[in-house]
Amino acid sequence: MQSQEYGQAKWAVGQRSADATDALVEQALDAGAILRTHILRPTWHFVTPADIRWLLHLTAPRIEAQNAYRYRQLELDDRTLRRGKEAIAGALDGGDHLTRKELEAALERAGIDTAGQRLAYLVMHAELSGLICSGRRRGKQHTYALLDERAPGPSGPSGDEALVELATRYFASHGPATAQDAAWWSGLRTSDVNAAIELAGDRLDSFRANDRTYWLAERLPELPGDLGALLIPDFDESFVGYRHLRSKRRESAEADGTLLSRPVLIDGEIVGKWSWKLSPARATIEITPSAKLARIDRIAIDAAAQRYGAFAELPVALKIA
């Protein structure tokens, strides 16, 4: 699950989990039951310890290929990247969980310049190499730890088996979706996804609509006509998980200057955007509708706001513009 917006990503987990709270998700991250690292595409994702290694083996080479040009711009050659990993490994040896600032100090002590974006790419390279991942949070600061400490054990599937596993999981959780959607989401080539679909055989089903082939792991049940309201986080899988929907969302967002901002959905339709502000006493949720809301829509939004309040374990103050 995409997680560069940390607080929003925790809410994305909460919306998909029964009785989850922000504190419980935070505990899972601190304990290492959920890890955060660069994977799939060159951004952070939440991933489980059981999946992190085989996903890195499958997707990191593609991300590194995309990063190669930036490495050259930053004068991060193979020797410097290798020395950076050695310095980071030495600093984390013994079970320490260090902040990015502390890793920066370790790199500087090793004689490695971290100016500009060099630090970010040195740390990302260490993540993509399977050296480090997220550690325990220190207050509000994120830390890094050795992957061997956080996710010991077997690597999981490899080769074609890993390719099929990733594709079938995507279509099970995102289907119906196209091969192009899966390729964008995973960072793989469309040809790789098509090969995985063929290898998956009867594990996947398909149908044609609007001149596209859609794939899914099993036939979907009939959905109720009234789906209620949802307060969708930034960069949520319900948008960024689909290339064609992401393109439509981008076009709409560029028109009103709210690219990938938090949409409010009612029965699957975008009816506005939302924001939140937390204090020790309450969660204040503000709704900016794109058109006048009917009374039943306001009731649905209030119910969605209360679900967020239960996740944050705070009373909710709801404001609808």
N, C-alpha and C positions, 0 to 999 in steps of 0.2 A: 504494500500500500504506500503510495507516494506520501512523503512526510517532511518536505522541506519547511513547511509551516507547522511547527511542532505542536502547538496547542490545538490547531485545527485538525491535525492528523489524529490526535488522541480522540477528539470528538467523532471523527470518521470511524474509528474503531468502536467507540461507544454506541453509535447508531446501529451498528451491525452486531451488537452483543446484547444478550439478555442480562439486565440488571448491572451492567458495567457502570462504574463511576470513574471520574478523572483520577481519583486517588488509586483505584485498583489498576488502571492502565499504567499509571506512573510506577506503581510497585512492580508490575510485570517487567517494565523497562529497566528498572533498577536491578531487579533480580536476574536479568538476562533472559527471561522467557520470551521477550520480544527484543530484537536488536534493530539498530538503525545504522544504515551505511549507504554508500553509493552502490547502486546495483540496477540492473535492467537498462535504464537510461542514465545519462550523467546528472542525476539528482539523488537526493536521499530517499530511501524507502524503509518502511518497517518490514522486517522479515524474521522468521523463526530460526533458532539455532539449527534445527534439523535441516533447513533448506538453504542456509546461507552459502555453504561451500559449493554445492553443485550449481546453484544459480550464478555464483561468481565465475566458476569455470566456464559456464555457458555464455554469459553475457559480458564479462569484463573485457575480453579481447576486443569486442566491438566498441566499447566505451573508450578503451585505450587508443584505438585507431582514430576515433573522433577527436581525442585529446591531443594527438600527436602534433598537429599544427600549433596548438597553444603551447605545448612543451617547447617547441623550437622557438617560438616568439619570446618565451620567458628564459631561454637559454638553460633549459633543464634537460641535459643530455643523459644518456643511460648511466654514466658514472655518477653524476650528481643525484639522480633518482635512487640509485643503489645506496649511495652514502647516506641519503636522507632516510631510507628505510632502516639502515643500520643504527643511525642515531636515535630514531624513534623507538626501535626495538630495545635498545640499551636503556632508554629512559623509562620504558614501561616494564622492564624486566623485574620480576619479584612481585608482580601483582598490583603495581601502582595503577591508579586511574587518574590520568592527567588531562587538564584543560588544553585547549588549542594554544593558549598563551604559554603554558608550560612546555608544550611540544616545540613551540617557536624558540623558546630559550634553549632547549636541548639542541635544536638544529643550529642555532647561532654558535653555541659552544663548540660544535663540530666543524665550524668554519663554513657553514652553508648559508648563503644570503637568502633571507625570507621576505625581502621587500616586495611590495605590491601584491600581486596574486600568486607569487611563487609559493608562499606558505600553503594556500588553499590547494594548489595542485600537488604539492609534495605530500600533503596529508591524504588527498583523494587517491593518489597513486598507491599509498600504503594500504588504503582500504581495498582498492581494486586488486591488489596483489594478495589479499587474504591475510595480511599481517595484523590489521587492527579493525576494530568496530567500535560501537558505542559502549561506554562504560556507565557507571553509576553517576547520576546527576549530583553535583555539589552545589546545593542551593538552587539557583536558577541557571548555573553554568553547566553546559554539556561537557562530558569528559570522553576520553578514548581509553580503550584497554586492548590487550593482545587478544586476537581472535581465538588462539589456542586455549586461552583461559576461559573465554565466554562460551565457546562452542566446541568443546572437545568431542571426539567421536568420529564416526565414518563420514565420508564426503557425500554419500548418496548416489543417485543414478549418474551416469555419464554417457557421452556420445548420443546416439539416436534415442536411447532410453530417456535421457534428460530432456532432449528436444520434445519428445512426445509428452512427457510429464508436464512440461511448462505449457504446451499448447492445450492439452486437455484440461488443465486447471484453469487456464484463461477462459476457455469456452464454457466450462462448468460454472464459473462465477460471473462471467460477463455476457454469455450468449443470450440471445442470438447476436452474433457479431461476424464481421468479415475477416478474411485472412489479412487484409491491409490494416484493420483495427489491431489485430493481434501483433502484427509486425511492429507497428508504431509503439504500442504499449510495452512490448518486450525488448525493443531495440534490436531485434533480429531482422534479417532480410526476409522479404515476403516469400522468396523461394524456399527459405528454411522452414517457414510456417507451413507452406503448401506441402513440403516433404513430410513434415510432422503430421499433418492432416491425413496424408495417404498412409503413413505408417500406423496411425491410430486406428484405422479401419472402422469397425462398427462401434468403437467407443464414442464416435461423434456422429451426429445426424445433421442434415442440412435442408434448406429450402431456398427457393428463389423469390425475390421481391424487388421491385423497382430496379430491375436489371443488375441486381447484386446477388451473390450467393452468401447466405448467412449460415453459420455453423453454431451448434450447441451440443452440450453433452447429453441432454435428454429433453424430451418434449416438455415445454413449459405448461404448468397448469393454467387454467383460466383465471385471470386476475379480476378482483372485484372492480366494479365501476368506480367506486369511491375509494381512492387510495390515501386520502387525508393530506395533511401538510407535512413538508420536510424542510428543515433548515440545513442546507447543504454547505459543508465547509469549502474553503478555497482548495482548488486542485483535487477535488474529490474524484474517485474512480468512476462515479456516475457520469462525469463529463470527460476527464482526461483518459479514461479507459477506452475511448472509441475515437478513432481518427476522424471519421466523418462528422460525428457530433461535436468534437472539439473544433473542427473547422467552422461549423455553423455557429458555435458559441463564440469563437474568436471574431467572426464577422459581426455578430450582434454586439459583442462587447466593445469592439473598436468603434462602433457607431456611437455608443454612449459613454465611452471612456472607462468601462468597468471590466477590463479583461480578467476573466476567471474570478470575478468577485463572488461573494457568497450568494448564490441564488436561493430564493424561496420557491418551492414547488408545491402546487396543489393539484392533486390527481395527475401528476406527471408534467404539468405545464408550469413554466416560469411565470410568476406573477409579481416579482419584485426582487429585492435584495435585502440582506439583513446584516447587522453588526452586533457585537456584544461588548460589554465592559464589565469586568469583575471587580468587586470590592469585598472586603471581609464580610459585609452584611448582606449583599445581594448580587444577582446577575441581572444587569440591565440589558434588555434586548430591544433593539430598534429596528423596525420594519419600514422600508421605503417601497411602497407598492408602485408598480408600473401603470396601474389603472385603479379605478375605484373598486374596493373589495365589497363583496356581498357579506351580509351578516354571518352566513354559514361559513364563509371563508375565514372571517375573523375568529370564529370559534375554533376552526381547524388549526389556525396559526397559534392561537393561545395554547391549544393542546400540545403542539410541537414545542413551543417555548417552555412549557412545563416539563417536557421530556428532557430538554437541555438542562433545566434547573435541577432535575433529579440526578443527572450526570455530574453536574458541578457541585451537587449537595448544597445548593443555595436557594433561597426564595427568589422568585423572578419578578422583576418590574418590566412589563411589556409596554412598549410605546410604538404605535402605528401612525405614521405620518399621514 
